[in-house]
Amino acid sequence: MAVKNPEGAVPPRPPSGPIPDTAAATEWLATMMLVRRFEERAGESYTRAKVGGFLHLAIGEEAVVVGAARALRDTDWLISTYRSHGHALARGTDPGRVMAELYGKTTGSSGGRGGSMHIFDLDRRFMGGWGIVGGNIPIGAGFALQSSYRGNDEVTLCVLGDGATNQGTFGETLNLAALWKLPVVFLVTNNRFGMGTSIERHSAVTDLVRKGEGLGVEGQRCDGMDVAATQAAISEAVEISRAEQRPILVEAMTYRFRGHSMADPEKYRTKEQVEEWKLRDPIPNFTERLIAEGIVDKTGAEELDKQAIAQVDAAVEFADASPEPAPESLHDGVYSLGGEVHGWLSTDPPQDPAS
Ligand SMILES: Cc1ncc(C[n+]2csc(CCOP(=O)(O)OP(=O)(O)O)c2C)c(N)n1
């Protein structure tokens, strides 16, 4: 049997998804530009030692990020992985708060305690940023379980990578989600690599839709380099999940243009392969499509990009000027008891009422 996506082959461009009205189409483009510019600056800040810990960029994957966020209602839930700056930005979290989180500042979306991998925004139902590969899958199903239990019409979108489909949590969660008919969409961002291992070397089954189907979860594949196609596919999945109360998997075929994280010699792929995929860059391609359709002109598109750069400049300024957490707050927020959050070095440790 032929391998569906042989290593290095750029999938042929399928028919693009429908373009929404002018305001929405322009907003999708502007948000992809914001995510791209934000991550470029985050990378620069990392090399200037302004950002500690890990930094995973999703440059190249913006169509999946924005397509996912624009398939959801405000009342839906979104949970992602450690590659999640864009998900927070697309969900509406202030870029200054996301940058400040990377900088470890008190004004960050997690008070500077989480860093790049743990962006979080409850007000926008963006439930993180998770560092453990596959760790977010059962938690995403948990959000869907609470929606199902309460009988409301919220859907959870749970983002994971191709590598995460090899984790035990993938099989365990999809099985239960199918049995319990949970309103959850598993969005597999298939960028073809788990760190430095290509999908052909890390997964016996490379057709990830089939992997879901084997567990009772129906799925479909989309062109993750095309924001309109991705939004349409995820939107359809979300609405079926909402109406029929059942899990669905969407496999978005995409590619990351940068290394896995900041220190990656990228020995596992060729420069030619990266360049080939860059021809499918979702931002210039969507820009060209909008120009061809008369939705924006070249100057208008350049203006959107300038606005994205200005937003990121302001975010960096905000993060730079924000205070560092006080050293004595080091243990704050470590655990909670009786609704109060305590640090284990608290001078007045809470008493467990049961003890
Ligand atoms: C349980 C666990 N094992 C290993 C790691 C180390 N690790 C971090 S990212 C990664 C690759 C995951 O690849 P994928 O799920 O495809 O996501 P991508 O990085 O491509 O977005 C690994 C193995 C981890 N964070 N957690």
The ligand as a Tripos MOL2 file, in Angstrom:
@<TRIPOS>MOLECULE
LIG
   26    27     1     0     0
SMALL
NO_CHARGES

@<TRIPOS>ATOM
      1 C1          5.5890   12.8580   28.3240 C.3       1 LIG1
      2 C2          6.6610   13.6010   27.5920 C.ar      1 LIG1
      3 N1          7.6240   12.9060   26.9270 N.ar      1 LIG1
      4 C3          8.5950   13.5610   26.2600 C.ar      1 LIG1
      5 C4          8.6220   14.9380   26.2590 C.ar      1 LIG1
      6 C5          9.7130   15.6620   25.4770 C.3       1 LIG1
      7 N2          9.1260   16.2390   24.2680 N.ar      1 LIG1
      8 C6          8.8240   17.5390   24.2100 C.ar      1 LIG1
      9 S1          8.1430   17.9470   22.7670 S.2       1 LIG1
     10 C7          8.2430   16.3900   22.1660 C.ar      1 LIG1
     11 C8          7.7690   16.0610   20.7660 C.3       1 LIG1
     12 C9          6.2830   16.0860   20.6210 C.3       1 LIG1
     13 O1          5.9370   16.1410   19.2610 O.3       1 LIG1
     14 P1          4.5100   16.4700   18.7460 P.3       1 LIG1
     15 O2          3.4890   15.8930   19.6690 O.co2     1 LIG1
     16 O3          4.4360   16.0480   17.3300 O.co2     1 LIG1
     17 O4          4.3550   18.0490   18.8560 O.3       1 LIG1
     18 P2          5.1830   19.2160   18.1280 P.3       1 LIG1
     19 O5          6.3840   19.4940   18.9820 O.co2     1 LIG1
     20 O6          5.5300   18.7410   16.7690 O.co2     1 LIG1
     21 O7          4.2870   20.3990   18.1010 O.co2     1 LIG1
     22 C10         8.8280   15.5600   23.1080 C.ar      1 LIG1
     23 C11         9.0720   14.1210   22.8930 C.3       1 LIG1
     24 C12         7.6320   15.6290   26.9860 C.ar      1 LIG1
     25 N3          7.5870   16.9600   27.0460 N.pl3     1 LIG1
     26 N4          6.6500   14.9550   27.6130 N.ar      1 LIG1
@<TRIPOS>BOND
     1     1     2 1
     2     2     3 ar
     3     2    26 ar
     4     3     4 ar
     5     4     5 ar
     6     5     6 1
     7     5    24 ar
     8     6     7 1
     9     7     8 ar
    10     7    22 ar
    11     8     9 ar
    12     9    10 ar
    13    10    11 1
    14    10    22 ar
    15    11    12 1
    16    12    13 1
    17    13    14 1
    18    14    15 2
    19    14    16 1
    20    14    17 1
    21    17    18 1
    22    18    19 2
    23    18    20 1
    24    18    21 1
    25    22    23 1
    26    24    25 1
    27    24    26 ar
@<TRIPOS>SUBSTRUCTURE
     1 LIG1         1 GROUP 0 **** ****
